[in-house]
Amino acid sequence: MSKRTAPITAFWFIRDGKKLIQCSKAEFDKAITEGKSIKYKGYPDKKTEQIAEQLETTRMTMLEQPELPTKFRAVLTTPKHVINVEIIEANDPLFWAKESRFPKYQ
């Protein structure tokens, strides 16, 4: 007999200062394109969620830099790139900083 796991429910939030405002996926995607800070809930475990939080902090730090190359800024504000990266269980919270050094974004 196999174990059944409960399906992971996704919750989308836009940060407003220290508050989180729950929103729809469309509003969430729009916030990303506008360079606002977001939070996704529905990760399979706490470790993945913590890594995603660190990635989001790094992403927002990078977006605050006025000299950030245009191509890389576009990547940081494209919803599918942001969500795909955050869902991946990466062990590198400085992913965005390292990624920005690649010539393809210059």
CORLINQUI-V209251 format. One line per field, one symbol per residue. phi: phi as a letter, one per 30 degrees, with the letter a starting at -180 (. if undefined). psi: psi as a letter, one per 40 degrees, with the letter a starting at -180 (. if undefined). A space follows every 50 residues. Layout:
phi: ???
psi: ???
This chain:
phi: .ddccdddccbcbcdbicdccdbdddddddddddiddbbcckddaddddd ddddddddddddddddddeeddedddcceddddedddddccbdceddddd ddedcd
psi: hiihiiihhhhhihhgbeihhiiidddddddddefihihhheididdddd dddddddddddddehdehiddddddefhdddddddddhgiegefddddde eidee.
